[in-house]
Amino acid sequence: MSTTLLALYRRPEGGPAALETFLQRYRSEHLALIRTVPGLRALRVGRVAQSFGESDLFLVARLIFDDRAALDAALASEPMRAAGRNLREIAPGLVTTLVVEPDHALSSGAEEGLA
């Protein structure tokens, strides 16, 4: 089963200009580094379209790996360390990163669709 590294990004202070600067650097610098991370199977980035409650989250990135061992190897790699340094530069204090693994006891067939 796959393991996901989930990154939740808060909107930077400084208005539209700061946001555009972040997005430009995120696209041109950070994502270029992430795409070189060994073991990465898929990368999905999306903008938060709506929040059901108060939130300053505006971007979510899902980095999908085959399993926890593949994620751990990726986290120890130089490409991931370079991406981390870049992220601390372009988004200081703006990101929360989580490791997400399937919980079959809670989902009990939910991946197969709902009846």
N, C-alpha and C positions, 0 to 999 in steps of 0.2 A: 504494500500500500504506500502511496506517496506521502511525503512530508512537505509542508509548505512553510516558507519563511514569509511572513506577512508584514508589510511596512505600511503604517498609517501616518499620513502626513497632515500636519496642521498648517493652516494658511499663514504665510509669513507676515509680519508687521511691515507697514510701509506702503500699503495700498496696492493699486494695480501695477505700478512700476516694479515694486519688489516682487510681486507674484510673477510677472513676466520674466524678470531676471532669473528667478529661481527656475521656472519652467524651461527656459532656454538652456541653462547650465545643466539641469537634470537630464534633458534630452541629449544634449551634445556631449556631455562629460560622463555623467553617472551611468546612464543606461549603456553607453559604449563599454564602460568597464564591467558592468554586470554581465553583459552578453559574453564575456570571456571567462566567466567563472566555471570551473570544471564541474561536471555532473548536473548542470542546470538543464532541466528537461523542457520547461516552459516558463515564460515570463508574461504576466498579464498585468497591465496598468490601466486603471480606470479613474475617472473623476467622480466624486461624490455628487450625484444628481439631486439627492434629497436626503434630509435627515429627519427622523421622527423623534424630535427632541433637540435641545440646544447642542450644537457641536461646531467646532471650528475645523473639523476634518474636511479636506478637499480632494485628497488623492490617496489611492490605495494601490499598492504593488504586491503581487503574488509571485513569488519565486518558487517553482515546483521542482522537487527532487524525487528520485525513485523511492528513497527511504531515509531514515534518520542518519544512517552511516554515510550516505552520499552527501547529506547536508553538512554533517560534521566535517567531512573531508573538504567540502567547499569553504566552510567557515575558516579552516586552517590554511587555505591557499593564499598565495600572494595576490592574485586578482581580487579576491574578496577583501583582503586587507587594504588594497589600494582603493577599492570602492568605498570602504568604510571611512578612510581618510578623506576622500572626496566629499562624502555625504556630510561629515562633520564640518567641512569648510562651507558647503553651499546651503546647508540646512541645520545650523546649530540649534539644538533643542527643539526641533520641529517634528521629529519622527519617533514613533513608538514601534518597536520591532518585536514580533511574536513568532514562536515556533508553533505550528498547528499540525496536529496529527489526528487521524481519524479515530473516532470513538464509536466503535460498532455497537456497543451496548446502548448508547443513546440514540444512534441513528436508525438502527434496526430496519434496514431495507430502504431508508429514505433516498439513498443514491440511485435506487432502481426506479424511483418515481412514486408519486402518491396515487393511491387508488381513488 
